[in-house]
């Protein structure tokens, strides 16, 4: 990474590709050699999130909490291949340090709804609703949309937001949605502690102190071996668990699976 900083200082636009777990060992180089000098280096962080078969030591759940405090750094979490291509095109022309995080995964089988956005930094509304805001970071957008379908069958209409840019965060759009719904479920495939949701809450609650919220992600314990799909289910980041968490946020005493008028498709 220090070599990339030297290349950038010499007028080049280097792209450094490495695993999330290996980035942790280069944290000092990113801070001192790139961020503090505001050099135009693009960091492509592979295996960001739950990696499955790569094993316990390669889980990419720690990098986001390390990246968020760094000065002058933009952080993007594209939800699909098209987003990854577009953000990479943007990053090489941004003239500042940019991180692009993407998982060891295929993109969501169903194409995400297209909606107008001012820039890659803008939050996109994928599905309008008035009952609860589900703010999904990057690839969690697909599961969040399917969760919204499950909730809709129960009469709950979720406002599903896609957060592509973790920093700087489009707080204005997030606040506007939560002001309508009064409830926020923040879904990210990373540690809750020190994650984007936890970092965002103070400003959100200052604007909307009566907000009911839940941060949904990974807790502070090692992730065992398993396929990505298995581990997402274990950590309740699959559509069914996201729907359940949103339901509990709205109905704290009633599980979506145990309510009196429960339907078999849930």
C-alpha positions as CSV (number, residue, x, y, z in Angstrom):
1,X,0.0,0.0,0.0
2,X,2.9,2.3,0.7
3,X,4.2,1.6,-2.9
4,X,0.7,2.6,-4.2
5,X,1.0,5.9,-2.2
6,X,4.4,6.6,-3.9
7,X,2.8,5.9,-7.3
8,X,0.0,8.2,-6.6
9,X,2.3,10.9,-5.4
10,X,4.1,10.5,-8.8
11,X,0.9,11.1,-10.7
12,X,-0.5,7.6,-11.2
13,X,-3.9,6.3,-10.1
14,X,-3.1,2.9,-8.5
15,X,-5.8,0.4,-7.7
16,X,-4.8,-1.9,-4.8
17,X,-6.8,-5.2,-4.6
18,X,-6.6,-7.3,-1.5
19,X,-8.7,-9.3,0.9
20,X,-10.5,-7.6,3.8
21,X,-8.6,-9.8,6.3
22,X,-5.2,-8.8,4.8
23,X,-6.1,-5.1,4.7
24,X,-6.2,-5.2,8.5
25,X,-2.4,-5.7,8.5
26,X,-1.9,-2.6,6.3
27,X,-4.0,-0.2,8.4
28,X,-1.1,2.0,9.4
29,X,0.0,2.4,5.7
30,X,-3.6,3.4,4.7
31,X,-3.8,6.0,7.4
32,X,-0.4,7.6,7.3
33,X,0.7,7.0,3.7
34,X,-2.6,7.6,1.8
35,X,-5.4,9.2,3.9
36,X,-3.4,11.9,5.7
37,X,-1.8,12.9,2.4
38,X,-5.2,12.6,0.5
39,X,-3.5,10.6,-2.3
40,X,-5.7,9.2,-5.1
41,X,-5.4,5.5,-4.3
42,X,-8.3,3.1,-4.9
43,X,-8.5,0.2,-2.5
44,X,-10.6,-2.7,-3.8
45,X,-11.5,-4.7,-0.7
46,X,-12.4,-8.3,-1.7
47,X,-14.1,-10.8,0.7
48,X,-15.8,-7.9,2.6
49,X,-18.5,-9.5,4.8
50,X,-19.2,-13.2,5.5
51,X,-17.0,-15.3,3.2
52,X,-18.1,-18.8,3.9
53,X,-15.7,-21.5,2.9
54,X,-12.6,-19.3,3.2
55,X,-12.8,-20.0,6.9
56,X,-12.8,-18.3,10.2
57,X,-9.6,-16.3,9.7
58,X,-10.9,-14.7,6.5
59,X,-14.3,-13.3,7.6
60,X,-14.4,-9.7,6.3
61,X,-16.5,-8.3,9.2
62,X,-13.9,-6.1,10.8
63,X,-12.7,-3.8,8.0
64,X,-15.7,-1.4,8.0
65,X,-15.3,-0.4,11.6
66,X,-11.6,0.3,10.9
67,X,-12.2,2.3,7.8
68,X,-15.0,4.6,8.9
69,X,-12.9,6.9,11.2
70,X,-10.1,7.5,8.6
71,X,-10.0,11.1,7.4
72,X,-10.7,12.0,3.8
73,X,-11.7,8.5,2.8
74,X,-14.8,7.6,0.8
75,X,-16.2,4.1,1.3
76,X,-18.5,2.4,-1.1
77,X,-20.4,-1.0,-0.8
78,X,-21.9,-1.7,-4.3
79,X,-25.0,-4.0,-4.2
80,X,-24.4,-5.7,-7.6
81,X,-22.0,-6.0,-10.5
82,X,-23.3,-2.9,-12.3
83,X,-22.7,-0.9,-9.2
84,X,-19.2,-2.2,-8.8
85,X,-18.3,-1.2,-12.4
86,X,-19.8,2.2,-12.0
87,X,-18.2,3.0,-8.7
88,X,-14.8,1.8,-10.0
89,X,-15.1,4.2,-12.9
90,X,-15.9,6.9,-10.5
91,X,-13.1,6.0,-8.0
92,X,-10.3,6.3,-10.6
93,X,-11.3,9.8,-11.4
94,X,-12.2,11.0,-7.9
95,X,-8.7,12.4,-7.1
96,X,-9.0,11.2,-3.4
97,X,-8.7,8.0,-1.5
98,X,-11.6,5.6,-2.2
99,X,-12.4,2.2,-0.8
100,X,-14.7,-0.2,-2.6
101,X,-15.9,-3.2,-0.5
102,X,-17.5,-6.3,-2.1
103,X,-18.2,-9.8,-0.8
104,X,-17.2,-13.3,-1.9
105,X,-20.6,-13.8,-3.5
106,X,-22.8,-13.8,-6.6
107,X,-25.1,-10.9,-7.0
108,X,-28.7,-11.2,-5.9
109,X,-30.7,-13.3,-8.4
110,X,-33.4,-10.7,-9.0
111,X,-32.3,-7.4,-10.5
112,X,-32.6,-4.5,-8.1
113,X,-35.2,-1.8,-8.9
114,X,-33.8,1.2,-10.7
115,X,-34.4,4.6,-9.2
116,X,-33.1,8.0,-9.8
117,X,-30.1,9.0,-7.7
118,X,-28.1,12.2,-7.8
119,X,-24.8,10.3,-7.4
120,X,-23.3,7.1,-6.0
121,X,-23.3,8.8,-2.6
122,X,-27.1,9.2,-2.6
123,X,-29.3,6.7,-0.8
124,X,-31.7,5.0,-3.2
125,X,-35.3,4.0,-2.3
126,X,-35.8,0.5,-3.8
127,X,-39.3,0.1,-2.4
128,X,-41.5,2.8,-0.8
129,X,-43.4,2.1,2.4
130,X,-44.7,3.8,5.5
131,X,-44.5,1.2,8.3
132,X,-40.7,0.8,8.9
133,X,-37.5,1.9,7.2
134,X,-35.1,-1.0,6.3
135,X,-31.8,0.6,5.5
136,X,-29.6,-2.0,3.8
137,X,-25.9,-1.6,3.3
138,X,-24.6,-2.8,-0.1
139,X,-25.4,-6.5,-0.9
140,X,-27.9,-6.7,1.9
141,X,-30.4,-4.8,-0.4
142,X,-31.5,-8.0,-2.1
143,X,-32.4,-9.8,1.2
144,X,-34.0,-6.7,2.5
145,X,-36.3,-6.5,-0.6
146,X,-37.4,-10.1,-0.2
147,X,-38.0,-9.4,3.5
148,X,-40.2,-6.5,2.5
149,X,-42.3,-8.9,0.3
150,X,-42.8,-11.2,3.4
151,X,-43.8,-8.2,5.5
152,X,-46.2,-6.9,2.9
153,X,-48.1,-10.2,3.1
154,X,-48.6,-9.4,6.7
155,X,-49.8,-5.8,6.0
156,X,-46.5,-4.1,6.8
157,X,-45.1,-1.9,4.1
158,X,-41.4,-1.4,4.4
159,X,-39.5,1.6,3.0
160,X,-36.4,-0.2,1.7
161,X,-33.3,2.0,1.3
162,X,-30.1,1.0,-0.4
163,X,-27.0,2.5,1.1
164,X,-24.1,2.3,-1.4
165,X,-21.9,4.9,0.1
166,X,-21.1,4.3,3.7
167,X,-18.9,7.5,3.9
168,X,-19.9,10.2,3.4
169,X,-23.4,9.0,4.4
170,X,-26.5,10.6,2.8
171,X,-28.0,11.3,6.2
172,X,-30.7,13.6,4.8
173,X,-32.4,10.9,2.9
174,X,-32.2,8.4,5.8
175,X,-33.8,10.9,8.2
176,X,-36.5,11.8,5.7
177,X,-37.6,8.1,5.5
178,X,-37.4,7.5,9.3
179,X,-39.4,10.7,9.9
180,X,-42.2,9.1,7.9
181,X,-42.1,5.6,9.4
182,X,-40.8,6.2,13.0
183,X,-39.0,2.9,12.9
184,X,-35.5,2.0,11.6
185,X,-34.0,-1.4,11.0
186,X,-30.4,-1.0,9.9
187,X,-28.9,-4.1,8.1
188,X,-25.2,-4.5,7.5
189,X,-23.0,-7.6,6.9
190,X,-20.4,-6.5,9.3
191,X,-19.9,-6.0,13.1
192,X,-22.6,-4.1,14.8
193,X,-20.1,-2.7,17.2
194,X,-18.3,0.2,15.5
195,X,-20.3,-0.4,12.3
196,X,-22.2,2.0,10.1
197,X,-25.4,1.8,12.0
198,X,-23.9,2.5,15.3
199,X,-21.9,5.4,13.9
200,X,-25.0,6.9,12.3
201,X,-27.3,6.6,15.3
202,X,-26.2,9.8,17.3
203,X,-27.0,12.1,14.4
204,X,-30.2,10.3,13.6
205,X,-31.5,10.4,17.1
206,X,-30.5,14.0,17.5
207,X,-32.8,14.8,14.6
208,X,-35.5,12.2,15.5
209,X,-35.2,11.3,19.2
210,X,-38.4,9.3,19.3
211,X,-37.2,6.8,16.7
212,X,-37.6,3.1,17.4
213,X,-34.5,1.4,16.0
214,X,-32.7,-1.9,15.7
215,X,-29.1,-2.5,14.5
216,X,-29.0,-5.9,12.6
217,X,-25.6,-7.4,11.8
218,X,-22.8,-9.6,13.2
219,X,-22.0,-9.7,17.0
220,X,-18.5,-9.8,18.5
221,X,-17.6,-13.5,18.3
222,X,-15.8,-15.6,15.7
223,X,-17.7,-16.9,12.7
224,X,-17.3,-20.6,12.1
225,X,-16.8,-22.5,8.9
226,X,-19.7,-22.9,6.5
227,X,-21.1,-21.8,3.2
228,X,-22.0,-18.2,2.8
229,X,-25.7,-19.0,2.6
230,X,-25.5,-21.1,5.8
231,X,-23.6,-18.4,7.7
232,X,-26.0,-15.7,6.6
233,X,-28.8,-17.8,8.0
234,X,-27.0,-18.5,11.2
235,X,-26.3,-14.7,11.7
236,X,-30.0,-14.0,10.7
237,X,-29.0,-11.9,7.7
238,X,-31.3,-13.9,5.4
239,X,-34.7,-12.5,4.2
240,X,-36.8,-14.4,6.7
241,X,-34.8,-13.3,9.7
242,X,-34.7,-9.6,8.5
243,X,-38.5,-9.7,8.1
244,X,-38.8,-11.2,11.6
245,X,-36.6,-8.5,13.1
246,X,-38.6,-5.8,11.4
247,X,-41.8,-7.3,12.7
248,X,-40.5,-7.5,16.2
249,X,-39.4,-3.8,16.0
250,X,-43.1,-3.0,15.2
251,X,-44.6,-5.6,17.5
252,X,-42.2,-6.3,20.4
253,X,-44.4,-8.9,22.0
254,X,-45.4,-10.8,18.9
255,X,-43.2,-13.0,16.6
256,X,-44.1,-12.9,12.9
257,X,-44.0,-16.7,13.1
258,X,-46.2,-17.1,16.1
259,X,-48.9,-14.5,15.6
260,X,-52.4,-15.7,15.7
261,X,-53.2,-15.1,12.1
262,X,-49.8,-16.4,10.8
263,X,-49.6,-17.5,7.2
264,X,-47.7,-20.6,6.0
265,X,-45.6,-18.6,3.5
266,X,-43.9,-16.9,6.4
